[in-house]
């Protein structure tokens, strides 16, 4: 009888473990996790096939075209050897269209933007605090920024912006 109770108890414990694991697998990703995963994949592609000034705008646009409205905008900022921006095509959503903006516009002051500086100085991915993006998307947003390492050095920073309602 004691063996039967132990076996029955083990079966119940095993059943709870299976239910717990299946619930854990079904957990929905947060909006931030969706963006992180997509941007990490994009960065991996950019690291394995480094971008240049001739193709980067099209690559950012293609990345945005395959994404939901959760992805408000995106850029890849290419850097020179002193970590100063040389090109930064920004593709963003306006209504149902993808629109282009050049973040190298002097009014935007790209090299002083926190999303760029914090990523370069820290050498790692960041989420910014929510901010009003004057001159870029002109909305409240937060930005996921990821450094792009090529041959051990940061050569670019890729971002995805998420609108904050």
Protein Blocks (a to p, Z undefined) as FASTA:
>chain_A
ZZmmmmmmmmmmmmmmmmmmmmmmmpccdfklmmmmmmmmmmmmmmmmccdfklmmmmmm
mmmmmpcfklmbacdddddfkopafbdcddddehjbccdddfkbmklommlgmklmmmmm
nopacdddddddehilopacddddddddeehiafbdcddddddZZ
